[in-house]
Amino acid sequence: MGKQLAKVVGILIVALALCVSVVAKAADAPPIKVGAIFGVTGVAANLGGPEKKTAEMLVEKINKEGGVNGQKIELIVKDSGSKKENAVSLAKQLIEEDKVLAIIGPSTSGETLAIKNICQEGKTILLSCAAAEDIVNPVASYVFKTPQKDSDAVRRIFQVMKTKGITKIGVITSNDGFGITGGKQLANLANLAGITIAISEAYDTQETDLTGVLTKVKGQDVNAVVNWSTTHGQSMVAKNMKQIGLDVPLFQSHGYGNIKYVQEGGEAANGTIFPCGRLLIADILPDNNPQKKFLLEYKKDYESRYKEDVSTFGGHAYDAILILVEGIKKAKSTDKEKVREAIENIKGLVGTAGVFHFTPLDHNGLGMDAFEMLTVKDGKFVIYKN
């Protein structure tokens, strides 16, 4: 009996020693360095602010739960001020000096397009939080993005226009990367949808009054207006249309997914129609929707912590980190090429923007079914109904 007890005690001591060894090794494991470039200040602050907050919140949660494969994440956040030249210098710094595994962001399409080749040449994974399709088309092996495709957003808008009998529209776009590429998609897809673009005007992202361009649009006797931007132009356009008596439906891009734009637009924002992910209407989704539980959890965590409404932009950062973590887990490694290849083959990953299905030829992983058409009613986002 004594020998058996001694044997059991010996086994327990060995097992305990192994556990201590494993824990010690995990504690000694170097952190996974992840860079983040967000427009926390500047014209894209309504995007970059929620992205920074979300990224920090999620990384903190992951680290509290033991990290990824036993390694903690070290998040290195940089504020680009929403400027392309800053994004370029910060990307080089993160790649060359900080030796990061990946970069989350930037917030805007122009910034992302400015660093796309830098990340590709530096063999550093880029998970952009910006929407322009040019980010992933043509495909660069190390470059991915989390927001839905702008071409799919255009198609959804044109579908609604068809049901409303709209055939002649005016287009206004911000003169940055997102606005320029979105304008191209609108022009490329209009004829196929039976839509005539009577006028297309660009405005500066720093603009504080759009009555000039909208007066030109009004002169073309259009049936609707499409504004394509992620700047404060989204707030101004509704107010300025009302001021000049341009009484036609206003469509916005999927860059409209922050309630602050509605609040800034005031009563004039009511009736605005736009495509968006389901985060903004998570509480009214059917219980069998695969995203509902996930979205509600993120919404609760974010809003209870930061005391502000969740936005789709914060969701883009959430998805970027989620995808990276899934890639590291699948690769069972922090080798850049192995993680990149693992991300390229992720299937069925539920995120805030939709359910991601990546392939070597599709570095966005989302289709038109990731969108819901929303509208503004009494200052709130609701599902649009024809």
VMD Tcl script that draws the C-alpha trace (Angstrom):
set ca {
  {0.00 0.00 0.00}
  {2.84 2.35 0.91}
  {4.61 1.59 -2.38}
  {1.47 2.28 -4.37}
  {0.96 5.59 -2.56}
  {4.57 6.54 -3.22}
  {4.14 5.66 -6.89}
  {1.00 7.83 -7.16}
  {2.72 10.70 -5.41}
  {5.67 10.35 -7.76}
  {3.43 10.48 -10.82}
  {1.68 13.57 -9.46}
  {5.01 15.27 -8.82}
  {6.15 14.57 -12.37}
  {2.85 15.78 -13.79}
  {3.03 18.94 -11.67}
  {6.58 19.55 -12.81}
  {5.49 19.21 -16.46}
  {2.64 21.65 -15.93}
  {4.96 24.16 -14.26}
  {7.37 23.73 -17.17}
  {4.64 24.35 -19.75}
  {3.37 27.41 -17.89}
  {6.91 28.74 -17.54}
  {7.56 28.27 -21.25}
  {4.30 30.04 -22.12}
  {5.22 32.88 -19.77}
  {8.65 33.13 -21.40}
  {7.23 33.08 -24.93}
  {7.86 36.37 -26.74}
  {4.78 38.48 -27.52}
  {3.28 38.56 -30.99}
  {3.90 42.07 -32.26}
  {0.96 43.51 -34.18}
  {0.98 47.03 -35.58}
  {-2.12 49.18 -36.02}
  {-2.44 52.37 -38.07}
  {-5.68 54.24 -37.41}
  {-6.87 57.76 -38.24}
  {-7.61 58.54 -34.60}
  {-7.41 62.25 -35.42}
  {-8.08 64.14 -38.65}
  {-10.92 63.77 -41.16}
  {-11.31 60.04 -40.49}
  {-11.54 60.30 -36.69}
  {-15.08 58.88 -36.73}
  {-13.50 55.74 -38.23}
  {-10.14 55.57 -36.48}
  {-11.41 56.36 -33.00}
  {-13.75 53.34 -32.74}
  {-11.12 51.16 -34.45}
  {-8.47 51.99 -31.87}
  {-10.85 51.44 -28.97}
  {-12.07 48.13 -30.37}
  {-8.58 46.82 -31.11}
  {-7.35 47.64 -27.62}
  {-10.43 46.10 -26.01}
  {-10.20 42.88 -28.02}
  {-6.45 42.40 -27.55}
  {-6.86 42.92 -23.81}
  {-9.54 40.23 -23.76}
  {-7.44 37.79 -25.82}
  {-4.43 38.29 -23.56}
  {-6.49 37.79 -20.40}
  {-7.65 34.48 -21.84}
  {-4.07 33.30 -22.37}
  {-3.19 34.85 -25.71}
  {-2.82 32.95 -28.96}
  {-1.12 29.55 -28.84}
  {0.29 30.59 -25.45}
  {1.66 33.93 -26.68}
  {0.32 37.34 -25.71}
  {-0.32 40.00 -28.35}
  {1.62 43.27 -28.15}
  {-0.47 45.85 -29.99}
  {1.48 48.86 -31.25}
  {-1.03 51.57 -32.18}
  {-0.07 54.54 -34.37}
  {-2.24 57.56 -35.22}
  {-1.89 58.54 -38.88}
  {-3.88 61.74 -38.46}
  {-5.85 60.41 -41.46}
  {-2.98 61.34 -43.79}
  {-1.42 59.13 -46.48}
  {2.11 60.40 -45.95}
  {1.90 59.58 -42.24}
  {0.59 56.10 -42.96}
  {3.55 55.44 -45.25}
  {6.17 56.43 -42.66}
  {4.36 54.55 -39.89}
  {4.09 51.37 -41.98}
  {7.82 51.47 -42.70}
  {8.53 51.98 -39.01}
  {6.33 49.08 -37.94}
  {7.88 46.75 -40.52}
  {11.53 47.74 -40.31}
  {11.93 48.79 -36.66}
  {9.18 47.06 -34.70}
  {9.32 43.87 -36.82}
  {5.57 43.30 -36.56}
  {3.88 40.15 -37.82}
  {0.98 42.14 -39.26}
  {-0.52 45.60 -39.58}
  {-4.19 46.28 -38.79}
  {-5.65 49.23 -40.69}
  {-5.29 51.89 -41.97}
  {-8.72 53.46 -41.54}
  {-9.07 54.90 -45.05}
  {-8.71 53.57 -48.57}
  {-6.24 56.26 -49.63}
  {-3.90 55.41 -46.76}
  {-4.22 51.69 -47.42}
  {-3.47 52.02 -51.12}
  {-0.42 54.10 -50.22}
  {1.05 51.29 -48.09}
  {-0.21 48.26 -50.03}
  {3.06 47.74 -51.93}
  {5.15 48.55 -48.86}
  {3.52 45.69 -46.95}
  {3.69 43.35 -49.92}
  {7.38 44.02 -50.51}
  {8.06 43.81 -46.77}
  {6.22 40.48 -46.59}
  {4.09 41.81 -43.75}
  {0.43 40.87 -43.50}
  {-1.90 43.85 -43.98}
  {-5.50 43.55 -42.78}
  {-7.04 46.81 -43.93}
  {-10.07 48.40 -42.29}
  {-10.86 50.33 -45.48}
  {-13.37 49.44 -48.16}
  {-12.08 50.29 -51.64}
  {-12.00 47.23 -53.88}
  {-8.65 48.30 -55.33}
  {-7.10 47.24 -52.01}
  {-7.59 43.58 -52.93}
  {-7.99 43.85 -56.69}
  {-5.53 42.99 -58.06}
  {-4.70 40.52 -55.29}
  {-1.44 41.05 -53.42}
  {-0.57 37.91 -51.46}
  {0.00 39.69 -48.12}
  {-2.87 42.18 -48.36}
  {-6.44 41.57 -47.10}
  {-9.37 43.79 -46.11}
  {-12.36 43.39 -43.80}
  {-15.13 45.77 -45.04}
  {-17.48 44.58 -47.76}
  {-16.77 45.29 -51.45}
  {-17.74 48.72 -52.75}
  {-18.96 47.16 -56.01}
  {-21.43 45.05 -54.02}
  {-22.54 48.18 -52.16}
  {-23.23 49.87 -55.51}
  {-25.21 46.87 -56.75}
  {-27.39 46.88 -53.62}
  {-28.06 50.61 -54.02}
  {-29.01 50.18 -57.67}
  {-31.35 47.30 -56.75}
  {-33.28 49.62 -54.43}
  {-33.32 52.38 -57.06}
  {-34.88 49.98 -59.54}
  {-37.74 49.20 -57.13}
  {-38.30 52.95 -56.65}
  {-38.29 53.69 -60.37}
  {-35.16 55.84 -60.14}
  {-33.29 56.07 -63.45}
  {-31.44 59.41 -63.41}
  {-29.06 60.25 -60.57}
  {-26.48 62.75 -59.44}
  {-23.27 61.48 -57.85}
  {-21.01 63.38 -55.47}
  {-17.83 61.87 -54.04}
  {-15.01 62.89 -51.72}
  {-11.72 63.38 -53.56}
  {-9.88 60.73 -51.54}
  {-9.17 57.04 -52.20}
  {-12.58 55.81 -51.05}
  {-14.51 58.45 -52.96}
  {-12.52 58.06 -56.17}
  {-12.77 54.26 -56.30}
  {-16.43 54.34 -55.29}
  {-17.15 56.83 -58.08}
  {-15.54 54.45 -60.56}
  {-17.73 51.57 -59.37}
  {-20.87 53.70 -59.69}
  {-19.90 54.71 -63.24}
  {-18.95 51.17 -64.26}
  {-22.16 49.54 -63.01}
  {-24.77 52.23 -63.79}
  {-25.56 51.28 -67.40}
  {-25.96 47.62 -66.53}
  {-28.53 48.62 -63.89}
  {-30.38 50.94 -66.24}
  {-29.20 54.02 -64.36}
  {-28.02 57.25 -65.98}
  {-25.52 59.36 -64.05}
  {-26.49 62.87 -65.16}
  {-23.69 64.54 -63.22}
  {-20.72 63.43 -61.12}
  {-18.89 65.93 -58.91}
  {-16.01 65.54 -56.44}
  {-15.45 67.64 -53.32}
  {-12.53 68.12 -50.94}
  {-12.53 66.05 -47.75}
  {-12.03 69.26 -45.74}
  {-15.13 70.88 -47.27}
  {-17.60 72.42 -44.80}
  {-20.42 73.28 -47.20}
  {-21.66 71.26 -50.18}
  {-24.34 73.61 -51.45}
  {-22.21 74.52 -54.46}
  {-21.88 71.01 -55.86}
  {-25.44 70.13 -54.87}
  {-26.79 73.19 -56.71}
  {-25.12 71.83 -59.84}
  {-26.74 68.45 -59.20}
  {-30.16 70.06 -58.69}
  {-29.83 71.74 -62.07}
  {-29.76 68.32 -63.76}
  {-33.27 67.42 -62.56}
  {-32.14 64.10 -61.03}
  {-34.35 61.46 -59.34}
  {-31.85 60.76 -56.52}
  {-28.43 61.68 -55.12}
  {-25.62 59.30 -54.19}
  {-22.90 60.54 -51.84}
  {-19.76 58.38 -51.58}
  {-17.42 59.26 -48.74}
  {-16.32 58.44 -45.20}
  {-15.81 62.07 -44.16}
  {-18.12 64.68 -42.62}
  {-19.52 65.27 -46.09}
  {-21.93 62.48 -45.15}
  {-23.44 64.73 -42.49}
  {-23.48 67.89 -44.59}
  {-25.07 66.51 -47.74}
  {-28.49 65.88 -46.16}
  {-28.61 69.31 -44.52}
  {-27.45 71.11 -47.67}
  {-29.95 69.25 -49.86}
  {-32.74 70.40 -47.58}
  {-31.43 73.98 -47.60}
  {-31.53 74.25 -51.40}
  {-34.80 72.34 -51.81}
  {-33.28 69.29 -53.51}
  {-36.13 67.02 -52.49}
  {-35.08 63.60 -53.83}
  {-33.92 60.40 -52.07}
  {-30.38 60.44 -50.67}
  {-28.28 57.30 -50.87}
  {-25.00 56.97 -48.98}
  {-22.23 54.39 -49.21}
  {-21.40 51.75 -46.60}
  {-19.13 54.41 -45.12}
  {-22.20 55.85 -43.38}
  {-22.24 53.25 -40.60}
  {-21.63 55.51 -37.60}
  {-24.60 57.05 -35.77}
  {-22.52 60.22 -35.30}
  {-23.08 61.06 -38.96}
  {-26.82 60.87 -38.37}
  {-26.59 63.01 -35.25}
  {-24.51 65.62 -37.10}
  {-27.02 65.60 -39.96}
  {-29.95 66.19 -37.61}
  {-33.53 65.90 -38.82}
  {-32.39 66.15 -42.45}
  {-30.68 62.74 -42.15}
  {-34.02 60.96 -41.82}
  {-34.80 58.93 -44.92}
  {-31.16 58.39 -45.93}
  {-30.72 54.93 -47.50}
  {-27.47 52.95 -47.44}
  {-26.03 49.42 -47.49}
  {-24.30 48.21 -44.35}
  {-23.33 45.18 -42.29}
  {-25.72 43.88 -39.61}
  {-23.95 45.22 -36.53}
  {-26.10 48.35 -36.43}
  {-29.33 46.32 -36.30}
  {-28.05 43.31 -34.32}
  {-30.80 43.47 -31.70}
  {-33.58 43.01 -34.26}
  {-31.99 40.16 -36.23}
  {-33.78 36.79 -36.12}
  {-32.34 34.43 -33.49}
  {-31.20 31.95 -36.15}
  {-28.94 34.52 -37.83}
  {-25.36 33.20 -37.48}
  {-24.03 36.66 -36.65}
  {-26.57 37.74 -34.02}
  {-25.00 36.35 -30.85}
  {-21.54 37.46 -31.92}
  {-22.68 40.98 -32.82}
  {-24.64 41.47 -29.61}
  {-21.65 40.42 -27.51}
  {-19.35 42.90 -29.26}
  {-21.98 45.65 -29.02}
  {-22.46 45.05 -25.29}
  {-18.72 44.91 -24.55}
  {-17.94 48.08 -26.52}
  {-20.86 50.20 -25.36}
  {-20.53 49.26 -21.69}
  {-16.81 50.04 -21.76}
  {-16.74 53.24 -23.81}
  {-20.24 54.64 -23.16}
  {-20.86 55.32 -26.85}
  {-22.71 53.58 -29.67}
  {-20.89 50.85 -31.54}
  {-20.10 51.52 -35.22}
  {-19.28 49.41 -38.24}
  {-15.80 50.98 -38.31}
  {-14.85 49.55 -34.94}
  {-16.19 46.29 -36.31}
  {-13.68 46.39 -39.16}
  {-10.83 46.45 -36.63}
  {-12.48 43.65 -34.65}
  {-12.64 41.51 -37.79}
  {-9.02 42.25 -38.69}
  {-7.76 41.01 -35.32}
  {-10.19 38.07 -35.38}
  {-8.88 36.98 -38.79}
  {-5.25 37.37 -37.77}
  {-5.76 35.32 -34.59}
  {-7.55 32.61 -36.55}
  {-4.67 32.56 -39.04}
  {-2.07 32.18 -36.27}
  {-4.06 29.38 -34.66}
  {-4.47 27.52 -37.94}
  {-0.81 27.97 -38.85}
  {0.28 27.00 -35.33}
  {3.05 29.47 -35.96}
  {3.92 33.15 -36.17}
  {5.85 32.67 -39.39}
  {4.52 35.38 -41.72}
  {4.19 33.16 -44.78}
  {2.47 30.35 -42.87}
  {0.00 32.75 -41.23}
  {-0.65 34.48 -44.56}
  {-1.40 31.16 -46.22}
  {-3.65 30.13 -43.33}
  {-5.68 33.36 -43.59}
  {-6.06 32.77 -47.33}
  {-7.84 29.50 -46.55}
  {-10.13 30.60 -43.72}
  {-13.72 29.50 -44.31}
  {-16.92 30.21 -42.39}
  {-15.46 32.69 -39.89}
  {-18.26 34.77 -38.35}
  {-17.29 38.43 -38.04}
  {-18.99 41.79 -37.68}
  {-19.06 42.47 -41.44}
  {-20.35 39.02 -42.38}
  {-19.19 35.43 -42.61}
  {-15.72 35.35 -44.16}
  {-14.72 32.80 -46.82}
  {-11.25 33.64 -48.14}
  {-9.51 32.08 -51.13}
  {-6.17 32.75 -52.85}
  {-8.14 34.83 -55.38}
  {-10.46 36.56 -52.89}
  {-8.75 38.48 -50.08}
  {-11.99 40.06 -48.87}
  {-14.02 36.92 -48.35}
  {-17.45 38.60 -48.36}
  {-20.30 38.68 -50.88}
  {-23.45 40.74 -51.41}
  {-25.21 38.73 -48.72}
  {-23.01 40.51 -46.14}
  {-25.06 43.69 -46.73}
  {-28.39 44.80 -45.32}
  {-30.09 47.90 -46.72}
  {-30.72 50.37 -43.90}
  {-32.39 53.74 -43.58}
  {-32.60 56.46 -40.94}
  {-35.89 56.87 -39.11}
  {-36.34 59.28 -36.21}
  {-32.59 59.58 -35.92}
  {-31.98 55.83 -35.69}
  {-30.85 53.08 -38.06}
  {-33.59 50.67 -39.14}
  {-33.95 48.06 -41.89}
  {-35.07 49.62 -45.16}
  {-38.35 48.31 -46.55}
  {-39.50 49.01 -50.10}
}
mol new
graphics top color blue
foreach p $ca { graphics top sphere $p radius 0.5 }
foreach p [lrange $ca 0 end-1] q [lrange $ca 1 end] { graphics top cylinder $p $q radius 0.2 }
display resetview
